[in-house]
Amino acid sequence: MKKSMMFLMVMVLFSSVFVGCRKEEVTNQPVEEKEVVESTEEANKEVGKMVEFTDMLGRKVQVPAEIKTIATPNVDAYRILVQLGAQDMLVGAPSNMYGSKYSDVDTVEVLAWQEVKVLDKVGGGPPNSEINIEKLIDLKPDVIISWSYGNGEAGIGQADLLQEKSQIPVLCLNSISKTDATMKNVEEAYAMMGSITGEETRAKELVNYYKLEVGKVKKIIDDANVTPARFYMCSPGNILRASNSYIPPKQLGFENVGLEIGIKGGEITKEHLITWNPDYIFMHTPSKVYRVDLEEIKKDPVLKSVSAIQNNQVYHLKSFYMGWDIATGVVDTYIIAKVAYPSLFEDIDMGEKGEEILKEFYQAEGLYESLRVNSDLPSFIE
């Protein structure tokens, strides 16, 4: 009887263990489903993930891994967004691009995307001008693209202050330089905007297009083994302020007489201009309302002995405009080559070439004539 009882107890114990194991097995069955749920939760967390981004001031900024909305007072950033086809990300645009003392008509970057006129303006336009922080806070963009024109600690301090006041990530960008670093800045600016928008390939294509077109022009000049053209370039509004940092003439091997006072340029005298006696004068001309008056120069009795003025070789170029548009930079490159070496470029129709260039960058038609009129570019009509 004791043996029977012992056997019975063993069987009960065995059954309990077995059932327990079965329960454990059943309980652990939906492991795969649980992992799927956890993966979904992790995927949802990715939406709010922040990543570190280094801007053109060297600032390391935490930005959303997926940037969907951008506000910018920086015209460089605006125009690159339009050229990349990423303008729909914009919720706030720069002020003063048009309808201001800098240009009373629509500029190329506005004509290419007229919808910008219904966007909220966040201040800015020219580098380092006032920014509307309250509007930026209201718009709540994922990032703000500001300027990096400030030097060293001053520029970093300005960007950090804007970020602190708005509580929105601020990235700084710059396409020009008063040194020889302009092309380096251009490449970094397009790479940065390409990375932000996911349009890295398009960004590289545009920079390469610029280099290719400038290379074509330079090769024609080099192959002809001509004497380098001697030129002087002035800033908008003042014939006696040298603008020495514009790179298209330099890239073509032209001789800039104004470099005698340094690459940063600055104020000169009429005696400087007479002594230098350039063959060509190029005038930085953002628009018809922001330019040097050519007729006034021609009337100046002191300057009439300057070769460029005497021979009517004074021309308007678009040059910089709240940063630098490399699209109009290519246009300027062809213009300066055509006026300095007309026989080498007589087959280039600037109307057709200008339209081709601007369409390549902006994917819009009918831009060149407006640019030509607003910046008073040479028409090349005999």
Order of alpha helices (4+ residues) and beta strands (2+ residues): alpha-alpha-beta-beta-beta-alpha-beta-alpha-beta-alpha-beta-alpha-beta-alpha-alpha-beta-beta-alpha-beta-beta-alpha-beta-alpha-alpha-beta-alpha-alpha-alpha
